[in-house]
Amino acid sequence: MNVRNEIVTQVKQVAQEQKKRLPPLTDGLELLNSGLDSLCFAILVSRLEDSFGLDPFAASEDAPFPVTFGDFVNLYEHVAK
């Protein structure tokens, strides 16, 4: 399973369900400017945990908090290895 593709798919699905408008999902997109709120991110992280069988935020106490979409993807890619 391609981590980035799964994340993009889930982000788009959550945004659609929560009626949020998404800008282009580029690596430099700041998560605060993504159009998603905290509920959307909670749903997203839960779904990604179901998809990948892991939660990188719970897996490591010293995991860096992602600032951009690229950081978010990299965090999952790193933990999924």
HTML snippet that shows the backbone in 3Dmol.js (N, CA, C, O; Angstrom):
<script src="https://3Dmol.org/build/3Dmol-min.js"></script>
<div id="view" style="width:600px;height:400px;position:relative"></div>
<script>
const pdb = `
ATOM      1  N   MET A   1       0.843  -1.178   0.000  1.00  0.00           N
ATOM      2  CA  MET A   1       0.000   0.000   0.000  1.00  0.00           C
ATOM      3  C   MET A   1       0.892   1.246   0.000  1.00  0.00           C
ATOM      4  O   MET A   1       1.845   1.332   0.774  1.00  0.00           O
ATOM      5  N   ASN A   2       0.581   2.193  -0.859  1.00  0.00           N
ATOM      6  CA  ASN A   2       1.318   3.441  -0.934  1.00  0.00           C
ATOM      7  C   ASN A   2       0.795   4.388   0.147  1.00  0.00           C
ATOM      8  O   ASN A   2      -0.378   4.761   0.137  1.00  0.00           O
ATOM      9  N   VAL A   3       1.657   4.769   1.066  1.00  0.00           N
ATOM     10  CA  VAL A   3       1.269   5.583   2.219  1.00  0.00           C
ATOM     11  C   VAL A   3       0.717   6.927   1.765  1.00  0.00           C
ATOM     12  O   VAL A   3      -0.356   7.339   2.206  1.00  0.00           O
ATOM     13  N   ARG A   4       1.442   7.611   0.887  1.00  0.00           N
ATOM     14  CA  ARG A   4       0.994   8.938   0.436  1.00  0.00           C
ATOM     15  C   ARG A   4      -0.378   8.867  -0.226  1.00  0.00           C
ATOM     16  O   ARG A   4      -1.250   9.683   0.075  1.00  0.00           O
ATOM     17  N   ASN A   5      -0.578   7.909  -1.117  1.00  0.00           N
ATOM     18  CA  ASN A   5      -1.861   7.790  -1.808  1.00  0.00           C
ATOM     19  C   ASN A   5      -3.003   7.534  -0.831  1.00  0.00           C
ATOM     20  O   ASN A   5      -4.088   8.098  -0.977  1.00  0.00           O
ATOM     21  N   GLU A   6      -2.760   6.683   0.165  1.00  0.00           N
ATOM     22  CA  GLU A   6      -3.794   6.396   1.158  1.00  0.00           C
ATOM     23  C   GLU A   6      -4.124   7.645   1.974  1.00  0.00           C
ATOM     24  O   GLU A   6      -5.292   7.911   2.257  1.00  0.00           O
ATOM     25  N   ILE A   7      -3.114   8.400   2.347  1.00  0.00           N
ATOM     26  CA  ILE A   7      -3.350   9.625   3.120  1.00  0.00           C
ATOM     27  C   ILE A   7      -4.142  10.628   2.288  1.00  0.00           C
ATOM     28  O   ILE A   7      -5.108  11.212   2.778  1.00  0.00           O
ATOM     29  N   VAL A   8      -3.744  10.831   1.038  1.00  0.00           N
ATOM     30  CA  VAL A   8      -4.465  11.770   0.167  1.00  0.00           C
ATOM     31  C   VAL A   8      -5.921  11.338   0.009  1.00  0.00           C
ATOM     32  O   VAL A   8      -6.829  12.164   0.095  1.00  0.00           O
ATOM     33  N   THR A   9      -6.141  10.054  -0.221  1.00  0.00           N
ATOM     34  CA  THR A   9      -7.501   9.536  -0.366  1.00  0.00           C
ATOM     35  C   THR A   9      -8.324   9.804   0.886  1.00  0.00           C
ATOM     36  O   THR A   9      -9.462  10.267   0.798  1.00  0.00           O
ATOM     37  N   GLN A  10      -7.750   9.512   2.053  1.00  0.00           N
ATOM     38  CA  GLN A  10      -8.471   9.701   3.308  1.00  0.00           C
ATOM     39  C   GLN A  10      -8.715  11.180   3.604  1.00  0.00           C
ATOM     40  O   GLN A  10      -9.788  11.539   4.089  1.00  0.00           O
ATOM     41  N   VAL A  11      -7.741  12.041   3.322  1.00  0.00           N
ATOM     42  CA  VAL A  11      -7.923  13.483   3.537  1.00  0.00           C
ATOM     43  C   VAL A  11      -9.084  13.985   2.692  1.00  0.00           C
ATOM     44  O   VAL A  11      -9.952  14.703   3.187  1.00  0.00           O
ATOM     45  N   LYS A  12      -9.099  13.610   1.425  1.00  0.00           N
ATOM     46  CA  LYS A  12     -10.172  14.056   0.531  1.00  0.00           C
ATOM     47  C   LYS A  12     -11.529  13.536   0.990  1.00  0.00           C
ATOM     48  O   LYS A  12     -12.524  14.257   0.924  1.00  0.00           O
ATOM     49  N   GLN A  13     -11.574  12.299   1.450  1.00  0.00           N
ATOM     50  CA  GLN A  13     -12.838  11.723   1.902  1.00  0.00           C
ATOM     51  C   GLN A  13     -13.346  12.432   3.156  1.00  0.00           C
ATOM     52  O   GLN A  13     -14.528  12.767   3.244  1.00  0.00           O
ATOM     53  N   VAL A  14     -12.462  12.662   4.123  1.00  0.00           N
ATOM     54  CA  VAL A  14     -12.857  13.360   5.354  1.00  0.00           C
ATOM     55  C   VAL A  14     -13.328  14.773   5.020  1.00  0.00           C
ATOM     56  O   VAL A  14     -14.348  15.223   5.542  1.00  0.00           O
ATOM     57  N   ALA A  15     -12.603  15.471   4.166  1.00  0.00           N
ATOM     58  CA  ALA A  15     -12.976  16.834   3.781  1.00  0.00           C
ATOM     59  C   ALA A  15     -14.361  16.849   3.136  1.00  0.00           C
ATOM     60  O   ALA A  15     -15.183  17.712   3.444  1.00  0.00           O
ATOM     61  N   GLN A  16     -14.611  15.911   2.258  1.00  0.00           N
ATOM     62  CA  GLN A  16     -15.918  15.843   1.597  1.00  0.00           C
ATOM     63  C   GLN A  16     -17.030  15.564   2.608  1.00  0.00           C
ATOM     64  O   GLN A  16     -18.072  16.219   2.579  1.00  0.00           O
ATOM     65  N   GLU A  17     -16.817  14.610   3.488  1.00  0.00           N
ATOM     66  CA  GLU A  17     -17.828  14.267   4.491  1.00  0.00           C
ATOM     67  C   GLU A  17     -18.110  15.419   5.448  1.00  0.00           C
ATOM     68  O   GLU A  17     -19.248  15.607   5.879  1.00  0.00           O
ATOM     69  N   GLN A  18     -17.077  16.191   5.780  1.00  0.00           N
ATOM     70  CA  GLN A  18     -17.226  17.295   6.731  1.00  0.00           C
ATOM     71  C   GLN A  18     -17.487  18.628   6.018  1.00  0.00           C
ATOM     72  O   GLN A  18     -17.514  19.685   6.647  1.00  0.00           O
ATOM     73  N   LYS A  19     -17.679  18.558   4.698  1.00  0.00           N
ATOM     74  CA  LYS A  19     -17.985  19.732   3.879  1.00  0.00           C
ATOM     75  C   LYS A  19     -16.933  20.832   4.014  1.00  0.00           C
ATOM     76  O   LYS A  19     -17.249  22.002   4.231  1.00  0.00           O
ATOM     77  N   LYS A  20     -15.670  20.415   3.877  1.00  0.00           N
ATOM     78  CA  LYS A  20     -14.530  21.332   3.950  1.00  0.00           C
ATOM     79  C   LYS A  20     -13.913  21.451   2.558  1.00  0.00           C
ATOM     80  O   LYS A  20     -13.853  20.475   1.810  1.00  0.00           O
ATOM     81  N   ARG A  21     -13.462  22.637   2.225  1.00  0.00           N
ATOM     82  CA  ARG A  21     -12.774  22.861   0.949  1.00  0.00           C
ATOM     83  C   ARG A  21     -11.280  22.686   1.165  1.00  0.00           C
ATOM     84  O   ARG A  21     -10.699  23.239   2.098  1.00  0.00           O
ATOM     85  N   LEU A  22     -10.679  21.912   0.292  1.00  0.00           N
ATOM     86  CA  LEU A  22      -9.245  21.649   0.378  1.00  0.00           C
ATOM     87  C   LEU A  22      -8.481  22.432  -0.679  1.00  0.00           C
ATOM     88  O   LEU A  22      -8.902  22.488  -1.834  1.00  0.00           O
ATOM     89  N   PRO A  23      -7.376  23.030  -0.298  1.00  0.00           N
ATOM     90  CA  PRO A  23      -6.466  23.553  -1.313  1.00  0.00           C
ATOM     91  C   PRO A  23      -5.684  22.370  -1.885  1.00  0.00           C
ATOM     92  O   PRO A  23      -5.823  21.251  -1.392  1.00  0.00           O
ATOM     93  N   PRO A  24      -4.872  22.593  -2.905  1.00  0.00           N
ATOM     94  CA  PRO A  24      -4.034  21.493  -3.416  1.00  0.00           C
ATOM     95  C   PRO A  24      -3.155  20.922  -2.294  1.00  0.00           C
ATOM     96  O   PRO A  24      -2.554  21.669  -1.522  1.00  0.00           O
ATOM     97  N   LEU A  25      -3.093  19.608  -2.218  1.00  0.00           N
ATOM     98  CA  LEU A  25      -2.347  18.925  -1.160  1.00  0.00           C
ATOM     99  C   LEU A  25      -0.873  18.804  -1.554  1.00  0.00           C
ATOM    100  O   LEU A  25      -0.405  17.738  -1.954  1.00  0.00           O
ATOM    101  N   THR A  26      -0.165  19.910  -1.431  1.00  0.00           N
ATOM    102  CA  THR A  26       1.268  19.938  -1.732  1.00  0.00           C
ATOM    103  C   THR A  26       2.047  19.692  -0.448  1.00  0.00           C
ATOM    104  O   THR A  26       1.520  19.870   0.650  1.00  0.00           O
ATOM    105  N   ASP A  27       3.301  19.283  -0.592  1.00  0.00           N
ATOM    106  CA  ASP A  27       4.133  19.031   0.583  1.00  0.00           C
ATOM    107  C   ASP A  27       4.314  20.278   1.438  1.00  0.00           C
ATOM    108  O   ASP A  27       4.459  20.170   2.656  1.00  0.00           O
ATOM    109  N   GLY A  28       4.310  21.457   0.828  1.00  0.00           N
ATOM    110  CA  GLY A  28       4.518  22.697   1.576  1.00  0.00           C
ATOM    111  C   GLY A  28       3.274  23.273   2.213  1.00  0.00           C
ATOM    112  O   GLY A  28       3.354  24.278   2.920  1.00  0.00           O
ATOM    113  N   LEU A  29       2.112  22.655   1.979  1.00  0.00           N
ATOM    114  CA  LEU A  29       0.861  23.162   2.553  1.00  0.00           C
ATOM    115  C   LEU A  29       0.894  23.050   4.071  1.00  0.00           C
ATOM    116  O   LEU A  29       1.042  21.957   4.618  1.00  0.00           O
ATOM    117  N   GLU A  30       0.756  24.185   4.745  1.00  0.00           N
ATOM    118  CA  GLU A  30       0.699  24.157   6.209  1.00  0.00           C
ATOM    119  C   GLU A  30      -0.624  23.539   6.636  1.00  0.00           C
ATOM    120  O   GLU A  30      -1.677  23.880   6.098  1.00  0.00           O
ATOM    121  N   LEU A  31      -0.569  22.642   7.591  1.00  0.00           N
ATOM    122  CA  LEU A  31      -1.779  21.948   8.038  1.00  0.00           C
ATOM    123  C   LEU A  31      -2.820  22.931   8.572  1.00  0.00           C
ATOM    124  O   LEU A  31      -4.021  22.696   8.438  1.00  0.00           O
ATOM    125  N   LEU A  32      -2.366  24.026   9.174  1.00  0.00           N
ATOM    126  CA  LEU A  32      -3.301  25.036   9.675  1.00  0.00           C
ATOM    127  C   LEU A  32      -4.068  25.705   8.547  1.00  0.00           C
ATOM    128  O   LEU A  32      -5.140  26.265   8.777  1.00  0.00           O
ATOM    129  N   ASN A  33      -3.538  25.658   7.339  1.00  0.00           N
ATOM    130  CA  ASN A  33      -4.191  26.274   6.180  1.00  0.00           C
ATOM    131  C   ASN A  33      -4.820  25.240   5.251  1.00  0.00           C
ATOM    132  O   ASN A  33      -5.151  25.546   4.106  1.00  0.00           O
ATOM    133  N   SER A  34      -4.980  24.025   5.746  1.00  0.00           N
ATOM    134  CA  SER A  34      -5.490  22.934   4.910  1.00  0.00           C
ATOM    135  C   SER A  34      -7.004  22.950   4.757  1.00  0.00           C
ATOM    136  O   SER A  34      -7.549  22.275   3.883  1.00  0.00           O
ATOM    137  N   GLY A  35      -7.677  23.709   5.594  1.00  0.00           N
ATOM    138  CA  GLY A  35      -9.141  23.705   5.557  1.00  0.00           C
ATOM    139  C   GLY A  35      -9.751  22.686   6.491  1.00  0.00           C
ATOM    140  O   GLY A  35     -10.969  22.662   6.668  1.00  0.00           O
ATOM    141  N   LEU A  36      -8.923  21.836   7.099  1.00  0.00           N
ATOM    142  CA  LEU A  36      -9.414  20.820   8.025  1.00  0.00           C
ATOM    143  C   LEU A  36      -9.322  21.352   9.452  1.00  0.00           C
ATOM    144  O   LEU A  36      -8.369  22.046   9.807  1.00  0.00           O
ATOM    145  N   ASP A  37     -10.316  21.023  10.260  1.00  0.00           N
ATOM    146  CA  ASP A  37     -10.289  21.420  11.663  1.00  0.00           C
ATOM    147  C   ASP A  37      -9.863  20.234  12.527  1.00  0.00           C
ATOM    148  O   ASP A  37      -9.537  19.164  12.014  1.00  0.00           O
ATOM    149  N   SER A  38      -9.871  20.441  13.842  1.00  0.00           N
ATOM    150  CA  SER A  38      -9.379  19.398  14.745  1.00  0.00           C
ATOM    151  C   SER A  38     -10.225  18.127  14.669  1.00  0.00           C
ATOM    152  O   SER A  38      -9.686  17.027  14.790  1.00  0.00           O
ATOM    153  N   LEU A  39     -11.525  18.252  14.472  1.00  0.00           N
ATOM    154  CA  LEU A  39     -12.372  17.069  14.325  1.00  0.00           C
ATOM    155  C   LEU A  39     -11.966  16.286  13.073  1.00  0.00           C
ATOM    156  O   LEU A  39     -11.882  15.059  13.103  1.00  0.00           O
ATOM    157  N   CYS A  40     -11.718  17.001  11.981  1.00  0.00           N
ATOM    158  CA  CYS A  40     -11.295  16.341  10.748  1.00  0.00           C
ATOM    159  C   CYS A  40      -9.995  15.571  10.957  1.00  0.00           C
ATOM    160  O   CYS A  40      -9.853  14.441  10.490  1.00  0.00           O
ATOM    161  N   PHE A  41      -9.041  16.193  11.666  1.00  0.00           N
ATOM    162  CA  PHE A  41      -7.773  15.505  11.902  1.00  0.00           C
ATOM    163  C   PHE A  41      -7.949  14.302  12.818  1.00  0.00           C
ATOM    164  O   PHE A  41      -7.269  13.290  12.647  1.00  0.00           O
ATOM    165  N   ALA A  42      -8.851  14.398  13.786  1.00  0.00           N
ATOM    166  CA  ALA A  42      -9.110  13.250  14.664  1.00  0.00           C
ATOM    167  C   ALA A  42      -9.681  12.087  13.855  1.00  0.00           C
ATOM    168  O   ALA A  42      -9.273  10.938  14.025  1.00  0.00           O
ATOM    169  N   ILE A  43     -10.619  12.396  12.984  1.00  0.00           N
ATOM    170  CA  ILE A  43     -11.204  11.370  12.121  1.00  0.00           C
ATOM    171  C   ILE A  43     -10.126  10.789  11.206  1.00  0.00           C
ATOM    172  O   ILE A  43     -10.031   9.573  11.039  1.00  0.00           O
ATOM    173  N   LEU A  44      -9.320  11.666  10.619  1.00  0.00           N
ATOM    174  CA  LEU A  44      -8.267  11.236   9.705  1.00  0.00           C
ATOM    175  C   LEU A  44      -7.266  10.310  10.382  1.00  0.00           C
ATOM    176  O   LEU A  44      -6.947   9.248   9.847  1.00  0.00           O
ATOM    177  N   VAL A  45      -6.773  10.694  11.540  1.00  0.00           N
ATOM    178  CA  VAL A  45      -5.792   9.869  12.249  1.00  0.00           C
ATOM    179  C   VAL A  45      -6.396   8.519  12.625  1.00  0.00           C
ATOM    180  O   VAL A  45      -5.720   7.493  12.554  1.00  0.00           O
ATOM    181  N   SER A  46      -7.659   8.521  13.021  1.00  0.00           N
ATOM    182  CA  SER A  46      -8.333   7.266  13.355  1.00  0.00           C
ATOM    183  C   SER A  46      -8.440   6.354  12.136  1.00  0.00           C
ATOM    184  O   SER A  46      -8.191   5.153  12.229  1.00  0.00           O
ATOM    185  N   ARG A  47      -8.805   6.921  11.011  1.00  0.00           N
ATOM    186  CA  ARG A  47      -8.922   6.114   9.790  1.00  0.00           C
ATOM    187  C   ARG A  47      -7.573   5.608   9.310  1.00  0.00           C
ATOM    188  O   ARG A  47      -7.451   4.476   8.842  1.00  0.00           O
ATOM    189  N   LEU A  48      -6.564   6.458   9.432  1.00  0.00           N
ATOM    190  CA  LEU A  48      -5.228   6.020   9.022  1.00  0.00           C
ATOM    191  C   LEU A  48      -4.705   4.924   9.942  1.00  0.00           C
ATOM    192  O   LEU A  48      -3.981   4.031   9.500  1.00  0.00           O
ATOM    193  N   GLU A  49      -5.070   4.991  11.218  1.00  0.00           N
ATOM    194  CA  GLU A  49      -4.696   3.912  12.133  1.00  0.00           C
ATOM    195  C   GLU A  49      -5.342   2.605  11.696  1.00  0.00           C
ATOM    196  O   GLU A  49      -4.714   1.548  11.746  1.00  0.00           O
ATOM    197  N   ASP A  50      -6.604   2.680  11.267  1.00  0.00           N
ATOM    198  CA  ASP A  50      -7.279   1.482  10.755  1.00  0.00           C
ATOM    199  C   ASP A  50      -6.598   0.969   9.488  1.00  0.00           C
ATOM    200  O   ASP A  50      -6.434  -0.238   9.311  1.00  0.00           O
ATOM    201  N   SER A  51      -6.208   1.878   8.617  1.00  0.00           N
ATOM    202  CA  SER A  51      -5.587   1.487   7.343  1.00  0.00           C
ATOM    203  C   SER A  51      -4.204   0.886   7.528  1.00  0.00           C
ATOM    204  O   SER A  51      -3.879  -0.140   6.931  1.00  0.00           O
ATOM    205  N   PHE A  52      -3.383   1.535   8.365  1.00  0.00           N
ATOM    206  CA  PHE A  52      -1.990   1.128   8.507  1.00  0.00           C
ATOM    207  C   PHE A  52      -1.716   0.275   9.733  1.00  0.00           C
ATOM    208  O   PHE A  52      -0.646  -0.324   9.847  1.00  0.00           O
ATOM    209  N   GLY A  53      -2.675   0.213  10.654  1.00  0.00           N
ATOM    210  CA  GLY A  53      -2.473  -0.558  11.872  1.00  0.00           C
ATOM    211  C   GLY A  53      -1.525   0.110  12.849  1.00  0.00           C
ATOM    212  O   GLY A  53      -0.940  -0.550  13.707  1.00  0.00           O
ATOM    213  N   LEU A  54      -1.374   1.428  12.719  1.00  0.00           N
ATOM    214  CA  LEU A  54      -0.484   2.144  13.630  1.00  0.00           C
ATOM    215  C   LEU A  54      -0.914   3.602  13.752  1.00  0.00           C
ATOM    216  O   LEU A  54      -1.556   4.162  12.863  1.00  0.00           O
ATOM    217  N   ASP A  55      -0.543   4.190  14.870  1.00  0.00           N
ATOM    218  CA  ASP A  55      -0.755   5.616  15.130  1.00  0.00           C
ATOM    219  C   ASP A  55       0.603   6.196  15.479  1.00  0.00           C
ATOM    220  O   ASP A  55       1.099   5.964  16.581  1.00  0.00           O
ATOM    221  N   PRO A  56       1.220   6.947  14.570  1.00  0.00           N
ATOM    222  CA  PRO A  56       2.570   7.447  14.838  1.00  0.00           C
ATOM    223  C   PRO A  56       2.628   8.400  16.030  1.00  0.00           C
ATOM    224  O   PRO A  56       3.692   8.581  16.623  1.00  0.00           O
ATOM    225  N   PHE A  57       1.508   9.004  16.384  1.00  0.00           N
ATOM    226  CA  PHE A  57       1.485   9.920  17.517  1.00  0.00           C
ATOM    227  C   PHE A  57       1.510   9.162  18.841  1.00  0.00           C
ATOM    228  O   PHE A  57       2.001   9.679  19.844  1.00  0.00           O
ATOM    229  N   ALA A  58       0.991   7.955  18.846  1.00  0.00           N
ATOM    230  CA  ALA A  58       1.014   7.125  20.045  1.00  0.00           C
ATOM    231  C   ALA A  58       2.242   6.218  20.070  1.00  0.00           C
ATOM    232  O   ALA A  58       2.675   5.781  21.136  1.00  0.00           O
ATOM    233  N   ALA A  59       2.797   5.940  18.897  1.00  0.00           N
ATOM    234  CA  ALA A  59       3.925   5.022  18.796  1.00  0.00           C
ATOM    235  C   ALA A  59       5.212   5.608  19.359  1.00  0.00           C
ATOM    236  O   ALA A  59       6.086   4.873  19.818  1.00  0.00           O
ATOM    237  N   SER A  60       5.327   6.917  19.323  1.00  0.00           N
ATOM    238  CA  SER A  60       6.568   7.545  19.774  1.00  0.00           C
ATOM    239  C   SER A  60       6.262   8.865  20.464  1.00  0.00           C
ATOM    240  O   SER A  60       5.633   9.755  19.891  1.00  0.00           O
ATOM    241  N   GLU A  61       6.719   8.972  21.707  1.00  0.00           N
ATOM    242  CA  GLU A  61       6.487  10.206  22.454  1.00  0.00           C
ATOM    243  C   GLU A  61       7.297  11.366  21.897  1.00  0.00           C
ATOM    244  O   GLU A  61       6.924  12.524  22.082  1.00  0.00           O
ATOM    245  N   ASP A  62       8.389  11.076  21.225  1.00  0.00           N
ATOM    246  CA  ASP A  62       9.240  12.138  20.708  1.00  0.00           C
ATOM    247  C   ASP A  62       9.031  12.390  19.217  1.00  0.00           C
ATOM    248  O   ASP A  62       9.865  13.024  18.571  1.00  0.00           O
ATOM    249  N   ALA A  63       7.920  11.895  18.669  1.00  0.00           N
ATOM    250  CA  ALA A  63       7.619  12.141  17.257  1.00  0.00           C
ATOM    251  C   ALA A  63       7.401  13.636  17.049  1.00  0.00           C
ATOM    252  O   ALA A  63       6.658  14.270  17.798  1.00  0.00           O
ATOM    253  N   PRO A  64       8.049  14.194  16.033  1.00  0.00           N
ATOM    254  CA  PRO A  64       7.865  15.623  15.782  1.00  0.00           C
ATOM    255  C   PRO A  64       6.448  15.907  15.300  1.00  0.00           C
ATOM    256  O   PRO A  64       5.880  15.148  14.514  1.00  0.00           O
ATOM    257  N   PHE A  65       5.894  17.002  15.778  1.00  0.00           N
ATOM    258  CA  PHE A  65       4.545  17.367  15.357  1.00  0.00           C
ATOM    259  C   PHE A  65       4.621  17.917  13.937  1.00  0.00           C
ATOM    260  O   PHE A  65       5.385  18.847  13.678  1.00  0.00           O
ATOM    261  N   PRO A  66       3.843  17.358  13.018  1.00  0.00           N
ATOM    262  CA  PRO A  66       3.911  17.807  11.629  1.00  0.00           C
ATOM    263  C   PRO A  66       3.332  19.213  11.463  1.00  0.00           C
ATOM    264  O   PRO A  66       2.288  19.538  12.028  1.00  0.00           O
ATOM    265  N   VAL A  67       4.019  20.030  10.688  1.00  0.00           N
ATOM    266  CA  VAL A  67       3.570  21.396  10.421  1.00  0.00           C
ATOM    267  C   VAL A  67       2.968  21.489   9.021  1.00  0.00           C
ATOM    268  O   VAL A  67       1.994  22.209   8.800  1.00  0.00           O
ATOM    269  N   THR A  68       3.550  20.761   8.091  1.00  0.00           N
ATOM    270  CA  THR A  68       3.065  20.789   6.709  1.00  0.00           C
ATOM    271  C   THR A  68       2.487  19.427   6.325  1.00  0.00           C
ATOM    272  O   THR A  68       2.664  18.429   7.024  1.00  0.00           O
ATOM    273  N   PHE A  69       1.795  19.427   5.197  1.00  0.00           N
ATOM    274  CA  PHE A  69       1.262  18.161   4.696  1.00  0.00           C
ATOM    275  C   PHE A  69       2.397  17.182   4.413  1.00  0.00           C
ATOM    276  O   PHE A  69       2.264  15.984   4.666  1.00  0.00           O
ATOM    277  N   GLY A  70       3.504  17.685   3.891  1.00  0.00           N
ATOM    278  CA  GLY A  70       4.663  16.831   3.635  1.00  0.00           C
ATOM    279  C   GLY A  70       5.203  16.219   4.917  1.00  0.00           C
ATOM    280  O   GLY A  70       5.581  15.047   4.934  1.00  0.00           O
ATOM    281  N   ASP A  71       5.244  17.010   6.003  1.00  0.00           N
ATOM    282  CA  ASP A  71       5.675  16.484   7.305  1.00  0.00           C
ATOM    283  C   ASP A  71       4.748  15.364   7.759  1.00  0.00           C
ATOM    284  O   ASP A  71       5.203  14.341   8.272  1.00  0.00           O
ATOM    285  N   PHE A  72       3.448  15.562   7.568  1.00  0.00           N
ATOM    286  CA  PHE A  72       2.441  14.585   7.978  1.00  0.00           C
ATOM    287  C   PHE A  72       2.653  13.266   7.237  1.00  0.00           C
ATOM    288  O   PHE A  72       2.649  12.194   7.841  1.00  0.00           O
ATOM    289  N   VAL A  73       2.837  13.361   5.923  1.00  0.00           N
ATOM    290  CA  VAL A  73       3.068  12.161   5.110  1.00  0.00           C
ATOM    291  C   VAL A  73       4.376  11.485   5.524  1.00  0.00           C
ATOM    292  O   VAL A  73       4.424  10.266   5.688  1.00  0.00           O
ATOM    293  N   ASN A  74       5.424  12.273   5.691  1.00  0.00           N
ATOM    294  CA  ASN A  74       6.726  11.720   6.081  1.00  0.00           C
ATOM    295  C   ASN A  74       6.659  10.998   7.420  1.00  0.00           C
ATOM    296  O   ASN A  74       7.296   9.960   7.597  1.00  0.00           O
ATOM    297  N   LEU A  75       5.899  11.534   8.354  1.00  0.00           N
ATOM    298  CA  LEU A  75       5.743  10.894   9.659  1.00  0.00           C
ATOM    299  C   LEU A  75       5.153   9.495   9.496  1.00  0.00           C
ATOM    300  O   LEU A  75       5.646   8.538  10.092  1.00  0.00           O
ATOM    301  N   TYR A  76       4.105   9.378   8.694  1.00  0.00           N
ATOM    302  CA  TYR A  76       3.489   8.064   8.461  1.00  0.00           C
ATOM    303  C   TYR A  76       4.412   7.148   7.676  1.00  0.00           C
ATOM    304  O   TYR A  76       4.499   5.956   7.970  1.00  0.00           O
ATOM    305  N   GLU A  77       5.100   7.690   6.684  1.00  0.00           N
ATOM    306  CA  GLU A  77       6.020   6.861   5.893  1.00  0.00           C
ATOM    307  C   GLU A  77       7.145   6.333   6.769  1.00  0.00           C
ATOM    308  O   GLU A  77       7.545   5.176   6.638  1.00  0.00           O
ATOM    309  N   HIS A  78       7.650   7.160   7.650  1.00  0.00           N
ATOM    310  CA  HIS A  78       8.745   6.748   8.548  1.00  0.00           C
ATOM    311  C   HIS A  78       8.297   5.632   9.487  1.00  0.00           C
ATOM    312  O   HIS A  78       9.013   4.647   9.667  1.00  0.00           O
ATOM    313  N   VAL A  79       7.126   5.781  10.080  1.00  0.00           N
ATOM    314  CA  VAL A  79       6.631   4.797  11.046  1.00  0.00           C
ATOM    315  C   VAL A  79       6.196   3.507  10.349  1.00  0.00           C
ATOM    316  O   VAL A  79       6.272   2.426  10.934  1.00  0.00           O
ATOM    317  N   ALA A  80       5.744   3.622   9.106  1.00  0.00           N
ATOM    318  CA  ALA A  80       5.257   2.447   8.379  1.00  0.00           C
ATOM    319  C   ALA A  80       6.385   1.533   7.918  1.00  0.00           C
ATOM    320  O   ALA A  80       6.132   0.391   7.534  1.00  0.00           O
ATOM    321  N   LYS A  81       7.636   2.016   7.950  1.00  0.00           N
ATOM    322  CA  LYS A  81       8.771   1.198   7.487  1.00  0.00           C
ATOM    323  C   LYS A  81       9.045   0.053   8.402  1.00  0.00           C
ATOM    324  O   LYS A  81       9.965  -0.728   8.156  1.00  0.00           O
TER     325      LYS A  81
END
`;
const viewer = $3Dmol.createViewer("view");
viewer.addModel(pdb, "pdb");
viewer.setStyle({}, {cartoon: {color: "spectrum"}});
viewer.zoomTo();
viewer.render();
</script>
